């Protein structure tokens, strides 16, 4: 009974601390779920122009939780129970397998991710790129073959992918005129049936 009461109280405290900061470019906080990310709902959210807090990833020591210091109170949150977070510099991240991937295009339905491993200058490591169909979709390696699996039966889509992208690296080509990744533009074209 005592454990149930304690869990209930922790839930009430957690919900009361949850702050929704919609559409603010100068906000920071934690996205607890993919729906929170899609709706731009931040838990432990702040307005960066007026407030300060810390989000520590604890990656250096390979810990399985992030630490949020919000309003002077320290919270350790399991990385498995968090979708991601947003920093005061407007960068958003998705946490998967205890790794924080930068979300390259936060407002699109096909999300592209990048992780830059820490490496020595004499032995640089390449960035890891992934994608997901929607915020709630599984993250897959960004390869031409995996991209074709978005629409497995649509051979016109496959042909256009082959004609537009010559290598896996070219999947990150950016269309400056449309201010959008070419892959995302192609995805939208076939999602909308055009």
Secondary structure in CASP SS format (residue, H / E / C, confidence):
PFRMAT SS
TARGET T0000
AUTHOR 0000-0000-0000
METHOD secondary structure of the structure
MODEL  1
X C 1.00
X H 1.00
X H 1.00
X H 1.00
X H 1.00
X H 1.00
X H 1.00
X H 1.00
X H 1.00
X H 1.00
X H 1.00
X H 1.00
X H 1.00
X H 1.00
X H 1.00
X H 1.00
X H 1.00
X E 1.00
X C 1.00
X C 1.00
X C 1.00
X C 1.00
X C 1.00
X C 1.00
X C 1.00
X C 1.00
X E 1.00
X E 1.00
X E 1.00
X E 1.00
X E 1.00
X C 1.00
X C 1.00
X H 1.00
X H 1.00
X H 1.00
X H 1.00
X H 1.00
X C 1.00
X C 1.00
X C 1.00
X C 1.00
X E 1.00
X E 1.00
X E 1.00
X E 1.00
X E 1.00
X C 1.00
X C 1.00
X C 1.00
X C 1.00
X C 1.00
X C 1.00
X E 1.00
X E 1.00
X E 1.00
X C 1.00
X C 1.00
X C 1.00
X C 1.00
X C 1.00
X C 1.00
X C 1.00
X C 1.00
X E 1.00
X E 1.00
X E 1.00
X E 1.00
X E 1.00
X E 1.00
X C 1.00
X C 1.00
X E 1.00
X E 1.00
X E 1.00
X E 1.00
X E 1.00
X E 1.00
X H 1.00
X H 1.00
X H 1.00
X C 1.00
X C 1.00
X E 1.00
X E 1.00
X E 1.00
X C 1.00
X C 1.00
X C 1.00
X C 1.00
X C 1.00
X E 1.00
X E 1.00
X E 1.00
X E 1.00
X E 1.00
X C 1.00
X C 1.00
X E 1.00
X E 1.00
X E 1.00
X E 1.00
X E 1.00
X C 1.00
X C 1.00
X C 1.00
X C 1.00
X C 1.00
X C 1.00
X E 1.00
X E 1.00
X E 1.00
X E 1.00
X E 1.00
X E 1.00
X C 1.00
X C 1.00
X C 1.00
X C 1.00
X C 1.00
X H 1.00
X H 1.00
X H 1.00
X C 1.00
X C 1.00
X C 1.00
X C 1.00
X E 1.00
X E 1.00
X E 1.00
X E 1.00
X E 1.00
X E 1.00
X C 1.00
X C 1.00
X C 1.00
X C 1.00
X C 1.00
X C 1.00
X E 1.00
X E 1.00
X C 1.00
X C 1.00
X H 1.00
X H 1.00
X H 1.00
X H 1.00
X H 1.00
X H 1.00
X H 1.00
X H 1.00
X C 1.00
X C 1.00
X C 1.00
X H 1.00
X H 1.00
X H 1.00
X H 1.00
X H 1.00
X H 1.00
X H 1.00
X H 1.00
X H 1.00
X H 1.00
X C 1.00
X C 1.00
X C 1.00
X C 1.00
X H 1.00
X H 1.00
X H 1.00
X H 1.00
X C 1.00
X E 1.00
X E 1.00
X C 1.00
X C 1.00
X C 1.00
X C 1.00
X E 1.00
X E 1.00
X H 1.00
X H 1.00
X H 1.00
X H 1.00
X H 1.00
X H 1.00
X H 1.00
X H 1.00
X H 1.00
X H 1.00
X C 1.00
X C 1.00
X C 1.00
END
